Amino acid sequence: MSRTILPVWLTTLVLAIGVGVLAGAAYLTWLPLVLAFIVLLTFAIQLILSRKEQLVTRMIFSIGGALVILAVATGVLGMLHGRLLT
């Protein structure tokens, strides 16, 4: 695993937990903003790294993993707030 993927996933996890704790029922407003921030963070990390090899692969794994983490967070928060599939 590339050293640029794990920081993105950990940041996503921390922000998703933060949204769950602080946003309450407004989590559906904040989770897309977390994803937007993660996309920008991924671009910034890749630009700082300045490595062309496997750029697209690293970005796909970073953003794809973050998307999975946020999907799980949405499901968990939906069940906790009773708003899933209603």
Backbone torsions as a table, in degrees:
resi	resn	phi	psi	omega
1	MET	NA	136.1	-178.8
2	SER	-70.1	150.5	-179.3
3	ARG	-71.9	-4.6	178.2
4	THR	-94.7	-12.5	-176.5
5	ILE	-85.2	-47.6	-176.1
6	LEU	-59.1	-42.6	177.8
7	PRO	-61.5	-34.6	178.5
8	VAL	-67.2	-43.6	179.3
9	TRP	-65.2	-42.3	179.5
10	LEU	-65.5	-40.2	176.8
11	THR	-62.6	-41.7	177.9
12	THR	-61.2	-45.0	-179.7
13	LEU	-62.2	-45.6	179.6
14	VAL	-62.7	-44.0	-179.8
15	LEU	-68.1	-37.0	177.9
16	ALA	-65.1	-41.0	176.3
17	ILE	-65.0	-40.7	177.5
18	GLY	-61.2	-41.6	176.9
19	VAL	-63.7	-42.8	179.9
20	GLY	-61.9	-36.8	-177.9
21	VAL	-80.2	-42.0	-170.7
22	LEU	-95.2	-31.3	-171.6
23	ALA	-85.4	-23.6	-178.8
24	GLY	63.9	-131.0	-176.8
25	ALA	-72.9	-10.0	179.6
26	ALA	-89.8	20.1	-177.1
27	TYR	-62.0	-30.2	179.6
28	LEU	-68.1	-19.7	175.2
29	THR	-80.7	-36.2	-171.9
30	TRP	-89.0	-30.2	-177.5
31	LEU	-64.3	-38.8	174.1
32	PRO	-64.0	-32.1	176.6
33	LEU	-68.5	-34.8	174.9
34	VAL	-63.0	-43.6	179.0
35	LEU	-62.3	-41.8	177.7
36	ALA	-61.4	-42.4	177.5
37	PHE	-63.4	-39.7	-179.4
38	ILE	-65.8	-39.6	176.6
39	VAL	-61.5	-45.1	177.9
40	LEU	-64.4	-40.0	177.8
41	LEU	-63.0	-41.4	178.4
42	THR	-61.6	-45.9	176.9
43	PHE	-59.4	-44.8	-178.9
44	ALA	-62.5	-44.3	179.6
45	ILE	-62.4	-42.5	-179.3
46	GLN	-67.9	-34.8	176.8
47	LEU	-69.4	-38.0	178.5
48	ILE	-66.6	-37.4	-177.6
49	LEU	-67.0	-35.1	178.3
50	SER	57.2	37.5	174.6
51	ARG	-113.3	123.7	-178.7
52	LYS	-81.9	-28.3	-176.0
53	GLU	-63.3	126.9	176.3
54	GLN	58.3	33.2	178.9
55	LEU	-60.0	-49.2	-177.0
56	VAL	-64.2	-40.4	179.1
57	THR	-62.3	-45.3	179.1
58	ARG	-62.8	-39.5	-179.9
59	MET	-69.6	-38.6	178.5
60	ILE	-63.2	-45.8	179.9
61	PHE	-66.6	-39.2	-180.0
62	SER	-64.1	-53.4	-176.1
63	ILE	-73.3	-37.1	178.2
64	GLY	-64.1	-43.0	176.8
65	GLY	-64.4	-39.8	177.7
66	ALA	-64.1	-37.7	178.6
67	LEU	-65.1	-39.5	177.5
68	VAL	-64.7	-44.4	178.8
69	ILE	-59.8	-43.7	-179.6
70	LEU	-70.1	-32.3	176.7
71	ALA	-65.9	-42.4	177.1
72	VAL	-64.6	-42.6	178.9
73	ALA	-62.1	-40.1	178.2
74	THR	-63.0	-43.5	178.2
75	GLY	-62.7	-44.9	-179.7
76	VAL	-65.0	-46.4	-179.9
77	LEU	-67.0	-33.2	176.4
78	GLY	-63.8	-41.2	177.7
79	MET	-69.2	-38.6	179.3
80	LEU	-66.7	-34.0	-178.0
81	HIS	-98.2	0.3	176.2
82	GLY	67.5	26.1	-177.0
83	ARG	-111.5	5.9	-178.4
84	LEU	-75.6	125.1	178.0
85	LEU	58.8	40.9	175.8
86	THR	-117.4	NA	NA
